[in-house]
Every structure is written in C-alpha cells, then in structure tokens.
Amino acid sequence: MKTKTRFALLALLCSAAATAQMTPAPPAVPQFKDYPADAPYTGKNHPLVLDSDFSRSYRTRLREAIASGKPSFAGRYIVTRWGCGTGGCNVGAVIDASTGHAVSMPNALMSVYPLKPQYEKEDGQELIYKLSSRLLVQAGDIDSSNSSGKDAMEFYELRDGEFRFIRSVPYGRADRTKP
C-alpha cells in the first residue's frame, strides 16, 4: 500500500512540475536596484546650459526648475514636468544639477481614460523614479514608438546623458468596458 501511495505522490509531483514548466512565468520588470546611480550630488546647481534646441526652446521652464529644484533622480538630476497644452498630458526633462545639461523625457505622457473604478481617484499616469537609481518608469497612455502606447508602462535607463528604452509592459488601468 505504501508503494502505491508513494507512486501516486511521485506522479502528482511530476505532473505539477511538468505543468509549471509548460506555463511560462511572466517576464520580470526592471528593478531600481539593478540600475544604481552614483552618490547624490550635494553641490550648488549649475546654471542651465543652452546646448540644444530642446534647452533653448524650454529655457524658462528649465531655468525655473534649476533655481528651485534639488536632485531627485539618478543621483544628480532634477526632474521637471509641465503640461503640453491638452488636458491630462505632460512633457518634461531631467537636468543634471552638476553640469546644467538638460535631457528631455523619453515621451509625452497622457492620462489613461476611462479608468477602471478602483483607479477613478487617480489621474491615470505616473512618472516613477528614485534618487538612488538610473531607472525611470513612465506609465499611462504614452506617445511612443516602443509600445502600443495605450495603458502601458515603459522602462528607461538614463545612461551617458540619454534615455535608453528597456521594455514595455501593460499598465492595466484602462476600463475596456467603456467606450
């Protein structure tokens, strides 16, 4: 009797293991800890450097951010955002506080609409970052060529003064039952 029980248990375990191997695990999303930044910059903010069409076009917004901001991203970058002229849309930049060099955000970020009921009190968009990491996450409806852009999360690494796309995953905030 013990042999039959052991055989049944072994068969059940083998079946579970085979099923687990056939069902692919969802791919892991990038983690902040995997993109460490240098030590935080604590010096005086450098004046804005007007070295690109972008910095010249948005000099007032960028200068205001340097005048009042402190690094909050990737060790030494000041994050600033502003509306792009339509409701629920944002563009922006990160500015290196130590050099005054500005880098535009990877994409315009728009609100997901309509939102699922559990997210109704939110605006349907997020910009997620940390002082200790070079990883930036944009979530919402994204004006991007890297994904469908609708209800997505896109992950970027800031490296050598530019944002580099890592991957895109669904955000999951849109209520697809409403038009």
C-alpha positions as CSV (number, residue, x, y, z in Angstrom):
1,M,0.0,0.0,0.0
2,K,2.8,2.4,0.8
3,T,4.4,1.8,-2.6
4,K,1.1,2.8,-4.3
5,T,0.9,5.9,-2.2
6,R,4.5,6.9,-2.9
7,F,4.0,6.2,-6.7
8,A,0.8,8.3,-6.7
9,L,2.6,11.2,-4.8
10,L,5.5,11.0,-7.2
11,A,3.2,11.0,-10.2
12,L,1.4,14.1,-8.8
13,L,4.7,15.9,-8.2
14,C,6.0,15.1,-11.7
15,S,2.7,16.3,-13.2
16,A,2.8,19.6,-11.2
17,A,6.5,20.1,-12.3
18,A,5.7,19.5,-15.9
19,T,2.7,21.9,-15.8
20,A,4.9,24.6,-14.2
21,Q,7.5,24.2,-16.9
22,M,4.9,24.5,-19.6
23,T,3.4,27.7,-18.2
24,P,5.9,30.5,-18.8
25,A,6.4,32.9,-15.9
26,P,5.7,36.5,-16.7
27,P,8.9,38.3,-17.6
28,A,10.3,40.3,-14.7
29,V,10.1,44.0,-14.9
30,P,13.3,46.0,-14.4
31,Q,14.1,46.8,-10.8
32,F,15.5,50.1,-9.4
33,K,18.3,48.2,-7.6
34,D,19.6,46.9,-10.9
35,Y,20.3,50.4,-12.2
36,P,22.3,52.1,-9.4
37,A,23.2,55.7,-9.5
38,D,26.3,57.5,-8.4
39,A,26.3,59.1,-4.9
40,P,23.8,62.0,-4.7
41,Y,25.1,65.4,-5.8
42,T,25.0,67.9,-3.0
43,G,26.7,71.0,-4.6
44,K,25.2,74.1,-5.9
45,N,23.0,73.7,-9.0
46,H,24.9,74.7,-12.2
47,P,23.2,77.2,-14.5
48,L,21.3,75.8,-17.4
49,V,23.5,75.1,-20.5
50,L,21.8,76.1,-23.7
51,D,23.4,73.4,-25.8
52,S,20.4,72.0,-27.7
53,D,17.3,73.1,-29.5
54,F,15.4,71.5,-26.6
55,S,17.1,73.5,-23.9
56,R,16.8,76.7,-25.9
57,S,13.1,76.1,-26.6
58,Y,12.2,75.4,-22.9
59,R,14.8,77.6,-21.2
60,T,12.2,79.3,-18.9
61,R,10.8,76.1,-17.6
62,L,14.3,74.5,-17.2
63,R,15.8,77.6,-15.5
64,E,12.8,77.7,-13.0
65,A,13.5,74.0,-12.2
66,I,17.2,74.6,-11.6
67,A,16.5,77.6,-9.5
68,S,14.2,75.8,-7.1
69,G,14.9,72.1,-7.6
70,K,17.1,69.5,-5.9
71,P,18.3,66.3,-7.4
72,S,15.7,63.5,-7.0
73,F,16.7,61.1,-9.8
74,A,19.8,59.2,-10.8
75,G,22.0,60.8,-8.1
76,R,22.2,64.3,-9.6
77,Y,19.2,65.0,-11.9
78,I,16.4,67.5,-11.2
79,V,13.0,66.2,-12.6
80,T,10.6,68.8,-14.1
81,R,7.3,68.4,-15.9
82,W,4.8,70.7,-17.4
83,G,1.5,70.4,-19.4
84,C,1.7,70.1,-23.2
85,G,-1.4,72.1,-23.9
86,T,-4.1,69.5,-23.7
87,G,-5.8,68.2,-20.6
88,G,-4.0,65.3,-19.0
89,C,-0.8,65.5,-21.0
90,N,2.7,66.1,-19.6
91,V,6.2,66.6,-21.1
92,G,9.3,67.4,-19.2
93,A,13.0,66.9,-18.7
94,V,15.7,65.9,-16.3
95,I,18.5,68.4,-15.6
96,D,22.0,67.5,-14.4
97,A,22.4,69.7,-11.4
98,S,26.2,69.4,-11.6
99,T,26.5,70.4,-15.3
100,G,23.3,72.3,-16.2
101,H,22.7,69.9,-19.1
102,A,19.0,69.1,-19.8
103,V,17.7,65.9,-21.3
104,S,14.1,65.7,-22.5
105,M,11.8,63.0,-21.1
106,P,11.6,60.0,-23.5
107,N,7.9,60.7,-24.4
108,A,4.8,62.7,-23.7
109,L,2.7,61.1,-21.1
110,M,-1.1,61.2,-21.2
111,S,-3.7,60.0,-18.8
112,V,-5.4,56.6,-19.2
113,Y,-9.1,57.2,-19.9
114,P,-11.6,55.8,-18.9
115,L,-10.1,54.4,-15.7
116,K,-11.3,51.2,-14.0
117,P,-13.4,52.1,-11.0
118,Q,-10.7,51.2,-8.5
119,Y,-8.4,53.9,-10.1
120,E,-11.0,56.7,-10.5
121,K,-9.4,58.9,-7.9
122,E,-6.0,58.9,-9.8
123,D,-5.1,60.8,-13.0
124,G,-4.1,57.6,-14.9
125,Q,-0.5,58.5,-15.4
126,E,2.7,58.1,-13.3
127,L,6.3,59.0,-13.6
128,I,8.3,56.8,-11.2
129,Y,12.0,57.3,-10.3
130,K,14.4,57.3,-7.4
131,L,17.4,59.4,-6.4
132,S,19.4,56.2,-6.0
133,S,18.6,54.7,-9.5
134,R,19.0,55.5,-13.2
135,L,15.7,53.7,-13.9
136,L,12.8,55.8,-15.0
137,V,9.3,54.4,-15.4
138,Q,6.5,56.1,-17.4
139,A,3.0,54.7,-17.0
140,G,-0.2,55.8,-18.8
141,D,-1.0,56.5,-22.4
142,I,2.4,57.1,-23.9
143,D,3.3,58.8,-27.1
144,S,5.9,56.2,-28.0
145,S,7.1,54.0,-30.8
146,N,8.3,51.4,-28.3
147,S,4.8,50.0,-27.5
148,S,1.2,50.4,-28.4
149,G,1.3,53.4,-26.0
150,K,-2.1,52.7,-24.7
151,D,-2.3,51.8,-21.0
152,A,1.4,50.9,-20.9
153,M,4.4,51.1,-18.6
154,E,7.7,51.8,-20.3
155,F,11.1,51.4,-18.6
156,Y,14.1,53.6,-19.4
157,E,17.7,53.7,-18.2
158,L,19.4,57.1,-18.2
159,R,22.9,56.3,-19.4
160,D,25.6,58.7,-20.8
161,G,23.1,61.6,-20.8
162,E,20.3,59.9,-22.7
163,F,17.3,57.7,-22.0
164,R,17.6,54.2,-23.4
165,F,14.4,52.1,-23.8
166,I,14.5,48.8,-21.8
167,R,11.0,47.3,-22.2
168,S,7.3,47.8,-22.1
169,V,4.5,46.0,-20.1
170,P,0.8,46.6,-19.7
171,Y,-0.2,49.1,-17.1
172,G,-3.7,47.7,-16.6
173,R,-5.6,50.8,-15.6
174,A,-7.9,51.3,-18.6
175,D,-11.6,50.3,-18.3
176,R,-12.0,48.5,-21.6
177,T,-15.8,48.0,-21.0
178,K,-16.4,51.7,-21.6
179,P,-16.1,53.5,-25.0
